[in-house]
Amino acid sequence: MESQQARIAFDTNMLLYAEKFKLDLSAQAEEMFPNCKKAVPLQVLEELERLGKKAALKKQARIAEEILSKGFQSLRVEAENADKALLKLSAIGYIIATNDRALRKEIKSNSGKCLILRKKKRLFLE
């Protein structure tokens, strides 16, 4: 973004992909938007915690939580779930990093921007 610092909020699915596809999402975001502010709503943290209790996703959730401990800010957003929190953040100018098709469609219909994962290895601004 031009003179304003980019703000990027990450969805649960994007964070889980970091371990699954061996990605450094933070570095890719910084490459695209130098000195960007990376954040997650508390609802995403709660989702990761719940998913971490499932054997199949335990490792992915743990790695996602490790990623978040390095330079990500947690945000308190008044919303009933992660998707609604991300929609609220999009409305105030955050770029939302998600591969959730329904969420992306809703964000774009409200003139928001999304970062998506292309070919399981690169972030792409949509």
PALOMI-886231 format. One record per residue: residue number from 1; x, y, z of N, C-alpha, C, O in turn. Coordinates in steps of 0.2 Angstrom, whole numbers, plus 5000, padded with zeros to 4 digits. Each point is the difference from the previous one (the first is absolute). Layout:
% residues N
<atom fise="NUM" n_u="X" n_v="Y" n_w="Z" ca_u="X" ca_v="Y" ca_w="Z" c_u="X" c_v="Y" c_w="Z" o_u="X" o_v="Y" o_w="Z"/>
...
% end
This chain:
% residues 126
<atom fise="1" n_u="5004" n_v="4994" n_w="5000" ca_u="4996" ca_v="5006" ca_w="5000" c_u="5004" c_v="5006" c_w="5000" o_u="5006" o_v="5000" o_w="5002"/>
<atom fise="2" n_u="4992" n_v="5006" n_w="4996" ca_u="5004" ca_v="5006" ca_w="4999" c_u="5003" c_v="5002" c_w="5006" o_u="5005" o_v="4997" o_w="5003"/>
<atom fise="3" n_u="4993" n_v="5008" n_w="5000" ca_u="5003" ca_v="5003" ca_w="5006" c_u="4997" c_v="4997" c_w="5006" o_u="5004" o_v="5000" o_w="5005"/>
<atom fise="4" n_u="4990" n_v="4997" n_w="4995" ca_u="4997" ca_v="4997" ca_w="5006" c_u="5003" c_v="4993" c_w="5001" o_u="5001" o_v="4996" o_w="4995"/>
<atom fise="5" n_u="5001" n_v="5003" n_w="5011" ca_u="5002" ca_v="4993" ca_w="5002" c_u="4995" c_v="4995" c_w="4999" o_u="4994" o_v="5001" o_w="5002"/>
<atom fise="6" n_u="5007" n_v="4993" n_w="4994" ca_u="4995" ca_v="4995" ca_w="4999" c_u="4999" c_v="4996" c_w="5006" o_u="5004" o_v="4999" o_w="5004"/>
<atom fise="7" n_u="4990" n_v="5000" n_w="4997" ca_u="4997" ca_v="4996" ca_w="5006" c_u="4997" c_v="4993" c_w="4997" o_u="4996" o_v="5000" o_w="4996"/>
<atom fise="8" n_u="5007" n_v="4994" n_w="5006" ca_u="4998" ca_v="4994" ca_w="4998" c_u="4997" c_v="4996" c_w="5006" o_u="5004" o_v="4999" o_w="5005"/>
<atom fise="9" n_u="4990" n_v="4998" n_w="4994" ca_u="4997" ca_v="4996" ca_w="5005" c_u="5000" c_v="4993" c_w="4997" o_u="4997" o_v="4999" o_w="4994"/>
<atom fise="10" n_u="5005" n_v="4996" n_w="5010" ca_u="5000" ca_v="4993" ca_w="4997" c_u="4995" c_v="4996" c_w="5003" o_u="4998" o_v="5000" o_w="5006"/>
<atom fise="11" n_u="4999" n_v="4996" n_w="4989" ca_u="4995" ca_v="4995" ca_w="5002" c_u="5003" c_v="4993" c_w="5002" o_u="5006" o_v="4999" o_w="4999"/>
<atom fise="12" n_u="4990" n_v="4997" n_w="5005" ca_u="5002" ca_v="4994" ca_w="5002" c_u="5003" c_v="4995" c_w="4995" o_u="5005" o_v="4998" o_w="5001"/>
<atom fise="13" n_u="4991" n_v="5002" n_w="4993" ca_u="5003" ca_v="4995" ca_w="4995" c_u="5006" c_v="5002" c_w="4997" o_u="5004" o_v="4996" o_w="4999"/>
<atom fise="14" n_u="4998" n_v="5011" n_w="5001" ca_u="5006" ca_v="5002" ca_w="4997" c_u="5006" c_v="4998" c_w="5005" o_u="5005" o_v="4998" o_w="4997"/>
<atom fise="15" n_u="4994" n_v="5003" n_w="5009" ca_u="5005" ca_v="4998" ca_w="5005" c_u="5001" c_v="4992" c_w="5000" o_u="5006" o_v="4998" o_w="5001"/>
<atom fise="16" n_u="4989" n_v="4998" n_w="4998" ca_u="5001" ca_v="4993" ca_w="5000" c_u="5004" c_v="4998" c_w="4994" o_u="5004" o_v="4995" o_w="5000"/>
<atom fise="17" n_u="4995" n_v="5009" n_w="4994" ca_u="5004" ca_v="4998" ca_w="4994" c_u="5007" c_v="5001" c_w="5001" o_u="5004" o_v="4997" o_w="4997"/>
<atom fise="18" n_u="4998" n_v="5008" n_w="5007" ca_u="5007" ca_v="5001" ca_w="5001" c_u="5004" c_v="4994" c_w="5002" o_u="5005" o_v="4999" o_w="4997"/>
<atom fise="19" n_u="4993" n_v="4997" n_w="5007" ca_u="5003" ca_v="4993" ca_w="5002" c_u="4999" c_v="4995" c_w="4994" o_u="5005" o_v="4997" o_w="4998"/>
<atom fise="20" n_u="4989" n_v="5003" n_w="5000" ca_u="4998" ca_v="4995" ca_w="4995" c_u="5004" c_v="5000" c_w="4994" o_u="5002" o_v="4995" o_w="4997"/>
<atom fise="21" n_u="4999" n_v="5011" n_w="5000" ca_u="5004" ca_v="5001" ca_w="4994" c_u="5007" c_v="5003" c_w="5001" o_u="5003" o_v="5002" o_w="4996"/>
<atom fise="22" n_u="4999" n_v="4998" n_w="5011" ca_u="5007" ca_v="5003" ca_w="5001" c_u="5001" c_v="5007" c_w="4998" o_u="5005" o_v="5001" o_w="4996"/>
<atom fise="23" n_u="4991" n_v="5004" n_w="5006" ca_u="5000" ca_v="5006" ca_w="4998" c_u="5002" c_v="5005" c_w="5005" o_u="4999" o_v="4999" o_w="5006"/>
<atom fise="24" n_u="5005" n_v="5007" n_w="4992" ca_u="5001" ca_v="5005" ca_w="5005" c_u="4995" c_v="5006" c_w="4998" o_u="5002" o_v="5004" o_w="4996"/>
<atom fise="25" n_u="4992" n_v="4995" n_w="5006" ca_u="4995" ca_v="5006" ca_w="4999" c_u="5002" c_v="5007" c_w="5002" o_u="4999" o_v="5004" o_w="4996"/>
<atom fise="26" n_u="5005" n_v="4996" n_w="5010" ca_u="5002" ca_v="5006" ca_w="5002" c_u="5005" c_v="5004" c_w="4995" o_u="4999" o_v="5006" o_w="4999"/>
<atom fise="27" n_u="5006" n_v="4990" n_w="4999" ca_u="5005" ca_v="5003" ca_w="4995" c_u="4996" c_v="5001" c_w="4994" o_u="5002" o_v="5006" o_w="4997"/>
<atom fise="28" n_u="4994" n_v="4990" n_w="5000" ca_u="4997" ca_v="5002" ca_w="4994" c_u="4995" c_v="5006" c_w="5001" o_u="5000" o_v="5005" o_w="4995"/>
<atom fise="29" n_u="4997" n_v="4996" n_w="5010" ca_u="4996" ca_v="5006" ca_w="5001" c_u="5005" c_v="5006" c_w="5001" o_u="4998" o_v="5006" o_w="4997"/>
<atom fise="30" n_u="5007" n_v="4994" n_w="5006" ca_u="5005" ca_v="5005" ca_w="5001" c_u="5003" c_v="5002" c_w="4993" o_u="5001" o_v="5006" o_w="4998"/>
<atom fise="31" n_u="5000" n_v="4989" n_w="4998" ca_u="5003" ca_v="5001" ca_w="4993" c_u="4995" c_v="5004" c_w="4996" o_u="5002" o_v="5004" o_w="4996"/>
<atom fise="32" n_u="4991" n_v="4994" n_w="5004" ca_u="4995" ca_v="5004" ca_w="4997" c_u="4999" c_v="5007" c_w="5002" o_u="4999" o_v="5005" o_w="4997"/>
<atom fise="33" n_u="5001" n_v="4995" n_w="5010" ca_u="4998" ca_v="5007" ca_w="5004" c_u="5005" c_v="5001" c_w="5005" o_u="4999" o_v="4998" o_w="5006"/>
<atom fise="34" n_u="5007" n_v="5005" n_w="4992" ca_u="5005" ca_v="5001" ca_w="5005" c_u="4998" c_v="5004" c_w="5006" o_u="4996" o_v="5004" o_w="5000"/>
<atom fise="35" n_u="5006" n_v="4993" n_w="5006" ca_u="4998" ca_v="5003" ca_w="5007" c_u="4992" c_v="5000" c_w="5001" o_u="4997" o_v="5004" o_w="5003"/>
<atom fise="36" n_u="5000" n_v="4991" n_w="4994" ca_u="4993" ca_v="4999" ca_w="5001" c_u="4998" c_v="4998" c_w="5007" o_u="5005" o_v="4997" o_w="5004"/>
<atom fise="37" n_u="4989" n_v="5005" n_w="4999" ca_u="4998" ca_v="4998" ca_w="5006" c_u="4996" c_v="4993" c_w="4999" o_u="4995" o_v="5000" o_w="4997"/>
<atom fise="38" n_u="5007" n_v="4995" n_w="5007" ca_u="4997" ca_v="4993" ca_w="4999" c_u="4996" c_v="4999" c_w="5006" o_u="5003" o_v="5001" o_w="5006"/>
<atom fise="39" n_u="4991" n_v="4997" n_w="4993" ca_u="4996" ca_v="4999" ca_w="5006" c_u="4995" c_v="4994" c_w="4999" o_u="4999" o_v="4997" o_w="4995"/>
<atom fise="40" n_u="4998" n_v="5001" n_w="5011" ca_u="4995" ca_v="4995" ca_w="5000" c_u="4995" c_v="5002" c_w="5005" o_u="5001" o_v="5002" o_w="5005"/>
<atom fise="41" n_u="4992" n_v="4997" n_w="4993" ca_u="4995" ca_v="5001" ca_w="5005" c_u="5000" c_v="4994" c_w="5006" o_u="5002" o_v="4995" o_w="4998"/>
<atom fise="42" n_u="4996" n_v="5007" n_w="5008" ca_u="5000" ca_v="4995" ca_w="5005" c_u="4996" c_v="4994" c_w="4998" o_u="5002" o_v="4994" o_w="5002"/>
<atom fise="43" n_u="4993" n_v="5007" n_w="4994" ca_u="4996" ca_v="4994" ca_w="4998" c_u="5004" c_v="4995" c_w="4996" o_u="4999" o_v="4994" o_w="5000"/>
<atom fise="44" n_u="5006" n_v="5008" n_w="4996" ca_u="5004" ca_v="4996" ca_w="4996" c_u="5005" c_v="4996" c_w="5005" o_u="5001" o_v="4994" o_w="4999"/>
<atom fise="45" n_u="5001" n_v="5009" n_w="5006" ca_u="5004" ca_v="4997" ca_w="5005" c_u="4996" c_v="4994" c_w="5004" o_u="5002" o_v="4995" o_w="5001"/>
<atom fise="46" n_u="4992" n_v="5007" n_w="5000" ca_u="4995" ca_v="4995" ca_w="5004" c_u="4999" c_v="4994" c_w="4995" o_u="5000" o_v="4994" o_w="5002"/>
<atom fise="47" n_u="4999" n_v="5007" n_w="4992" ca_u="4999" ca_v="4995" ca_w="4995" c_u="5006" c_v="4995" c_w="4999" o_u="5000" o_v="4994" o_w="5000"/>
<atom fise="48" n_u="5006" n_v="5009" n_w="5000" ca_u="5006" ca_v="4997" ca_w="5000" c_u="5001" c_v="4995" c_w="5007" o_u="5002" o_v="4994" o_w="4999"/>
<atom fise="49" n_u="4996" n_v="5009" n_w="5006" ca_u="5000" ca_v="4996" ca_w="5006" c_u="4996" c_v="4994" c_w="5000" o_u="5001" o_v="4995" o_w="5002"/>
<atom fise="50" n_u="4993" n_v="5006" n_w="4996" ca_u="4995" ca_v="4995" ca_w="4999" c_u="5002" c_v="4994" c_w="4995" o_u="5000" o_v="4994" o_w="5001"/>
<atom fise="51" n_u="5003" n_v="5009" n_w="4993" ca_u="5003" ca_v="4995" ca_w="4995" c_u="5006" c_v="4996" c_w="5003" o_u="5001" o_v="4994" o_w="4998"/>
<atom fise="52" n_u="5003" n_v="5009" n_w="5006" ca_u="5006" ca_v="4997" ca_w="5003" c_u="4998" c_v="4994" c_w="5005" o_u="5004" o_v="4996" o_w="5001"/>
<atom fise="53" n_u="4990" n_v="5004" n_w="5001" ca_u="4998" ca_v="4994" ca_w="5004" c_u="4998" c_v="4994" c_w="4995" o_u="4999" o_v="4994" o_w="5003"/>
<atom fise="54" n_u="5000" n_v="5007" n_w="4991" ca_u="4999" ca_v="4994" ca_w="4995" c_u="5007" c_v="4997" c_w="4998" o_u="5004" o_v="5004" o_w="4998"/>
<atom fise="55" n_u="4996" n_v="4990" n_w="5003" ca_u="5007" ca_v="4996" ca_w="4998" c_u="5002" c_v="5002" c_w="4993" o_u="5006" o_v="5001" o_w="4999"/>
<atom fise="56" n_u="4990" n_v="4999" n_w="4996" ca_u="5001" ca_v="5001" ca_w="4993" c_u="5003" c_v="5007" c_w="4999" o_u="5005" o_v="5001" o_w="4995"/>
<atom fise="57" n_u="4994" n_v="5004" n_w="5009" ca_u="5002" ca_v="5007" ca_w="4999" c_u="5004" c_v="5003" c_w="5005" o_u="5002" o_v="5005" o_w="5000"/>
<atom fise="58" n_u="5000" n_v="4990" n_w="5005" ca_u="5004" ca_v="5003" ca_w="5006" c_u="5007" c_v="5003" c_w="4998" o_u="5001" o_v="5005" o_w="5002"/>
<atom fise="59" n_u="5002" n_v="4992" n_w="4993" ca_u="5007" ca_v="5003" ca_w="4998" c_u="4999" c_v="5006" c_w="4996" o_u="5004" o_v="5005" o_w="5001"/>
<atom fise="60" n_u="4991" n_v="4995" n_w="4995" ca_u="4999" ca_v="5006" ca_w="4996" c_u="4998" c_v="5006" c_w="5004" o_u="5002" o_v="5006" o_w="5000"/>
<atom fise="61" n_u="4994" n_v="4993" n_w="5005" ca_u="4997" ca_v="5005" ca_w="5005" c_u="5006" c_v="5002" c_w="5004" o_u="5001" o_v="5006" o_w="5001"/>
<atom fise="62" n_u="5003" n_v="4990" n_w="5001" ca_u="5006" ca_v="5002" ca_w="5005" c_u="5005" c_v="5004" c_w="4996" o_u="5002" o_v="5005" o_w="5002"/>
<atom fise="63" n_u="4999" n_v="4993" n_w="4992" ca_u="5005" ca_v="5005" ca_w="4995" c_u="4997" c_v="5006" c_w="4999" o_u="5003" o_v="5005" o_w="5000"/>
<atom fise="64" n_u="4990" n_v="4995" n_w="4999" ca_u="4997" ca_v="5007" ca_w="4998" c_u="5000" c_v="5004" c_w="5007" o_u="5002" o_v="5006" o_w="4999"/>
<atom fise="65" n_u="4998" n_v="4991" n_w="5006" ca_u="5000" ca_v="5004" ca_w="5007" c_u="5007" c_v="5003" c_w="5001" o_u="5001" o_v="5006" o_w="5002"/>
<atom fise="66" n_u="5004" n_v="4990" n_w="4996" ca_u="5007" ca_v="5002" ca_w="5000" c_u="5001" c_v="5006" c_w="4995" o_u="5004" o_v="5005" o_w="5002"/>
<atom fise="67" n_u="4994" n_v="4995" n_w="4992" ca_u="5000" ca_v="5005" ca_w="4995" c_u="4998" c_v="5007" c_w="5003" o_u="5003" o_v="5005" o_w="5000"/>
<atom fise="68" n_u="4991" n_v="4994" n_w="5003" ca_u="4996" ca_v="5006" ca_w="5003" c_u="5004" c_v="5003" c_w="5006" o_u="4999" o_v="5006" o_w="5001"/>
<atom fise="69" n_u="5005" n_v="4990" n_w="5002" ca_u="5004" ca_v="5003" ca_w="5006" c_u="5006" c_v="5005" c_w="4997" o_u="5003" o_v="5003" o_w="5004"/>
<atom fise="70" n_u="4998" n_v="4997" n_w="4990" ca_u="5006" ca_v="5004" ca_w="4997" c_u="4997" c_v="5005" c_w="4995" o_u="5000" o_v="5000" o_w="4994"/>
<atom fise="71" n_u="4999" n_v="5006" n_w="5010" ca_u="4998" ca_v="5006" ca_w="4996" c_u="4993" c_v="5001" c_w="4998" o_u="4998" o_v="5004" o_w="4996"/>
<atom fise="72" n_u="4997" n_v="4992" n_w="5007" ca_u="4993" ca_v="5001" ca_w="4998" c_u="4997" c_v="5003" c_w="5006" o_u="5001" o_v="4998" o_w="5006"/>
<atom fise="73" n_u="4994" n_v="5006" n_w="4993" ca_u="4996" ca_v="5003" ca_w="5005" c_u="4993" c_v="4997" c_w="5001" o_u="4997" o_v="4999" o_w="4994"/>
<atom fise="74" n_u="5001" n_v="5000" n_w="5012" ca_u="4993" ca_v="4997" ca_w="5000" c_u="4995" c_v="5006" c_w="5001" o_u="5002" o_v="5004" o_w="5004"/>
<atom fise="75" n_u="4993" n_v="4995" n_w="4993" ca_u="4995" ca_v="5006" ca_w="5000" c_u="4993" c_v="4998" c_w="5003" o_u="4998" o_v="4994" o_w="4999"/>
<atom fise="76" n_u="5000" n_v="5010" n_w="5005" ca_u="4993" ca_v="4998" ca_w="5003" c_u="4995" c_v="5004" c_w="4996" o_u="5000" o_v="5006" o_w="4999"/>
<atom fise="77" n_u="4996" n_v="4989" n_w="4998" ca_u="4995" ca_v="5003" ca_w="4995" c_u="4993" c_v="4997" c_w="5003" o_u="4999" o_v="4994" o_w="5001"/>
<atom fise="78" n_u="4996" n_v="5011" n_w="4999" ca_u="4993" ca_v="4997" ca_w="5003" c_u="4997" c_v="4997" c_w="4994" o_u="4997" o_v="5003" o_w="4995"/>
<atom fise="79" n_u="5003" n_v="4990" n_w="5005" ca_u="4997" ca_v="4996" ca_w="4995" c_u="4999" c_v="4993" c_w="5002" o_u="5004" o_v="4998" o_w="5005"/>
<atom fise="80" n_u="4991" n_v="4999" n_w="4993" ca_u="4998" ca_v="4993" ca_w="5002" c_u="5005" c_v="4994" c_w="4998" o_u="5000" o_v="4995" o_w="5003"/>
<atom fise="81" n_u="5003" n_v="5007" n_w="4991" ca_u="5005" ca_v="4994" ca_w="4998" c_u="5006" c_v="5004" c_w="4996" o_u="5000" o_v="5006" o_w="4999"/>
<atom fise="82" n_u="5004" n_v="4989" n_w="4999" ca_u="5006" ca_v="5003" ca_w="4996" c_u="4999" c_v="5003" c_w="4994" o_u="5002" o_v="5006" o_w="4998"/>
<atom fise="83" n_u="4993" n_v="4991" n_w="4998" ca_u="4999" ca_v="5003" ca_w="4993" c_u="4996" c_v="5007" c_w="5001" o_u="5002" o_v="5005" o_w="4997"/>
<atom fise="84" n_u="4994" n_v="4996" n_w="5008" ca_u="4997" ca_v="5007" ca_w="5001" c_u="5005" c_v="5005" c_w="5003" o_u="5000" o_v="5006" o_w="4998"/>
<atom fise="85" n_u="5005" n_v="4991" n_w="5006" ca_u="5005" ca_v="5005" ca_w="5002" c_u="5004" c_v="5002" c_w="4994" o_u="5002" o_v="5006" o_w="5000"/>
<atom fise="86" n_u="5000" n_v="4990" n_w="4996" ca_u="5004" ca_v="5001" ca_w="4994" c_u="4996" c_v="5005" c_w="4995" o_u="5003" o_v="5005" o_w="4998"/>
<atom fise="87" n_u="4991" n_v="4994" n_w="5002" ca_u="4996" ca_v="5005" ca_w="4996" c_u="5000" c_v="5007" c_w="5003" o_u="5000" o_v="5005" o_w="4996"/>
<atom fise="88" n_u="4999" n_v="4995" n_w="5010" ca_u="5001" ca_v="5007" ca_w="5004" c_u="5007" c_v="5003" c_w="4998" o_u="5000" o_v="5006" o_w="4999"/>
<atom fise="89" n_u="5005" n_v="4990" n_w="5002" ca_u="5007" ca_v="5003" ca_w="4999" c_u="5000" c_v="5002" c_w="4993" o_u="5004" o_v="5005" o_w="4998"/>
<atom fise="90" n_u="4994" n_v="4991" n_w="4997" ca_u="5000" ca_v="5002" ca_w="4993" c_u="4996" c_v="5007" c_w="4999" o_u="5003" o_v="5004" o_w="4996"/>
<atom fise="91" n_u="4992" n_v="4997" n_w="5007" ca_u="4996" ca_v="5006" ca_w="5000" c_u="5004" c_v="5006" c_w="5002" o_u="4999" o_v="5006" o_w="4998"/>
<atom fise="92" n_u="5006" n_v="4993" n_w="5006" ca_u="5004" ca_v="5006" ca_w="5003" c_u="5007" c_v="5000" c_w="4996" o_u="5005" o_v="5004" o_w="5003"/>
<atom fise="93" n_u="4996" n_v="4993" n_w="4992" ca_u="5006" ca_v="5000" ca_w="4996" c_u="5005" c_v="4995" c_w="5000" o_u="5005" o_v="5000" o_w="4997"/>
<atom fise="94" n_u="4994" n_v="4994" n_w="5007" ca_u="5004" ca_v="4995" ca_w="5000" c_u="5000" c_v="4996" c_w="4994" o_u="4994" o_v="4999" o_w="4997"/>
<atom fise="95" n_u="5011" n_v="4998" n_w="5001" ca_u="5001" ca_v="4995" ca_w="4994" c_u="4999" c_v="4993" c_w="5004" o_u="5003" o_v="4999" o_w="5005"/>
<atom fise="96" n_u="4992" n_v="4997" n_w="4993" ca_u="4999" ca_v="4994" ca_w="5003" c_u="5003" c_v="4994" c_w="4996" o_u="4999" o_v="4999" o_w="4994"/>
<atom fise="97" n_u="5006" n_v="4998" n_w="5010" ca_u="5003" ca_v="4994" ca_w="4997" c_u="4996" c_v="4994" c_w="5001" o_u="5000" o_v="4997" o_w="5006"/>
<atom fise="98" n_u="4997" n_v="5000" n_w="4989" ca_u="4995" ca_v="4994" ca_w="5001" c_u="4999" c_v="4997" c_w="4993" o_u="5001" o_v="5003" o_w="4995"/>
<atom fise="99" n_u="4998" n_v="4990" n_w="5006" ca_u="4998" ca_v="4996" ca_w="4994" c_u="4993" c_v="4998" c_w="5000" o_u="4998" o_v="4996" o_w="4996"/>
<atom fise="100" n_u="4998" n_v="5007" n_w="5009" ca_u="4993" ca_v="4998" ca_w="5000" c_u="4996" c_v="5004" c_w="4995" o_u="5000" o_v="5006" o_w="5000"/>
<atom fise="101" n_u="4998" n_v="4990" n_w="4995" ca_u="4996" ca_v="5003" ca_w="4994" c_u="4994" c_v="5004" c_w="5002" o_u="5000" o_v="5006" o_w="4998"/>
<atom fise="102" n_u="4996" n_v="4992" n_w="5007" ca_u="4994" ca_v="5004" ca_w="5001" c_u="5002" c_v="5006" c_w="5004" o_u="4998" o_v="5006" o_w="4998"/>
<atom fise="103" n_u="5007" n_v="4994" n_w="5006" ca_u="5003" ca_v="5006" ca_w="5004" c_u="5003" c_v="5005" c_w="4995" o_u="4999" o_v="5006" o_w="5000"/>
<atom fise="104" n_u="5005" n_v="4991" n_w="4995" ca_u="5003" ca_v="5005" ca_w="4995" c_u="4995" c_v="5003" c_w="4996" o_u="5000" o_v="5006" o_w="4998"/>
<atom fise="105" n_u="4995" n_v="4990" n_w="5000" ca_u="4994" ca_v="5003" ca_w="4996" c_u="4997" c_v="5006" c_w="5003" o_u="4999" o_v="5005" o_w="4998"/>
<atom fise="106" n_u="4999" n_v="4994" n_w="5009" ca_u="4997" ca_v="5005" ca_w="5004" c_u="5005" c_v="5006" c_w="5001" o_u="4997" o_v="5006" o_w="4999"/>
<atom fise="107" n_u="5009" n_v="4993" n_w="5002" ca_u="5005" ca_v="5006" ca_w="5001" c_u="5000" c_v="5004" c_w="4993" o_u="5000" o_v="5006" o_w="5001"/>
<atom fise="108" n_u="5001" n_v="4990" n_w="4994" ca_u="5001" ca_v="5004" ca_w="4993" c_u="4993" c_v="5004" c_w="4999" o_u="5001" o_v="5005" o_w="4997"/>
<atom fise="109" n_u="4993" n_v="4992" n_w="5004" ca_u="4994" ca_v="5003" ca_w="4999" c_u="5000" c_v="5007" c_w="5004" o_u="4996" o_v="5004" o_w="4998"/>
<atom fise="110" n_u="5007" n_v="4996" n_w="5008" ca_u="5000" ca_v="5006" ca_w="5004" c_u="5007" c_v="5005" c_w="4998" o_u="5002" o_v="5004" o_w="5004"/>
<atom fise="111" n_u="5001" n_v="4994" n_w="4990" ca_u="5006" ca_v="5004" ca_w="4998" c_u="5006" c_v="4999" c_w="5004" o_u="5004" o_v="5004" o_w="5000"/>
<atom fise="112" n_u="4996" n_v="4990" n_w="5004" ca_u="5006" ca_v="4999" ca_w="5003" c_u="5005" c_v="4996" c_w="4996" o_u="4999" o_v="4998" o_w="4994"/>
<atom fise="113" n_u="5007" n_v="5001" n_w="5009" ca_u="5005" ca_v="4996" ca_w="4997" c_u="5002" c_v="4994" c_w="5003" o_u="5000" o_v="5000" o_w="5006"/>
<atom fise="114" n_u="5002" n_v="4995" n_w="4990" ca_u="5002" ca_v="4993" ca_w="5003" c_u="5007" c_v="4998" c_w="4998" o_u="5002" o_v="5002" o_w="4994"/>
<atom fise="115" n_u="5002" n_v="4995" n_w="5010" ca_u="5006" ca_v="4996" ca_w="4998" c_u="4998" c_v="4993" c_w="5000" o_u="4997" o_v="4997" o_w="5005"/>
<atom fise="116" n_u="5004" n_v="5000" n_w="4990" ca_u="4999" ca_v="4993" ca_w="4999" c_u="5006" c_v="4996" c_w="4999" o_u="5005" o_v="5003" o_w="4998"/>
<atom fise="117" n_u="4995" n_v="4990" n_w="5003" ca_u="5005" ca_v="4996" ca_w="4998" c_u="4999" c_v="4997" c_w="4993" o_u="4995" o_v="4997" o_w="4999"/>
<atom fise="118" n_u="5010" n_v="5004" n_w="4997" ca_u="5000" ca_v="4998" ca_w="4993" c_u="5005" c_v="4994" c_w="4999" o_u="5006" o_v="5000" o_w="5003"/>
<atom fise="119" n_u="4992" n_v="4995" n_w="4994" ca_u="5004" ca_v="4994" ca_w="4999" c_u="5004" c_v="4997" c_w="5006" o_u="5005" o_v="4997" o_w="5000"/>
<atom fise="120" n_u="4991" n_v="5004" n_w="5006" ca_u="5003" ca_v="4997" ca_w="5006" c_u="5007" c_v="5003" c_w="5002" o_u="5003" o_v="4997" o_w="5004"/>
<atom fise="121" n_u="4999" n_v="5009" n_w="4993" ca_u="5006" ca_v="5002" ca_w="5002" c_u="5001" c_v="5008" c_w="5001" o_u="5005" o_v="5002" o_w="5003"/>
<atom fise="122" n_u="4991" n_v="5002" n_w="4993" ca_u="5001" ca_v="5007" ca_w="5000" c_u="4994" c_v="5004" c_w="5002" o_u="4994" o_v="4998" o_w="4998"/>
<atom fise="123" n_u="5006" n_v="5007" n_w="5006" ca_u="4995" ca_v="5005" ca_w="5001" c_u="4999" c_v="5004" c_w="4994" o_u="5004" o_v="5002" o_w="4997"/>
<atom fise="124" n_u="4989" n_v="4999" n_w="5002" ca_u="4998" ca_v="5004" ca_w="4994" c_u="4995" c_v="5005" c_w="5002" o_u="4995" o_v="4998" o_w="5004"/>
<atom fise="125" n_u="5006" n_v="5009" n_w="4995" ca_u="4995" ca_v="5005" ca_w="5001" c_u="4994" c_v="4999" c_w="4995" o_u="5001" o_v="5001" o_w="4994"/>
<atom fise="126" n_u="4993" n_v="4998" n_w="5009" ca_u="4994" ca_v="5000" ca_w="4996" c_u="4996" c_v="5006" c_w="5000" o_u="4994" o_v="5000" o_w="4997"/>
% end
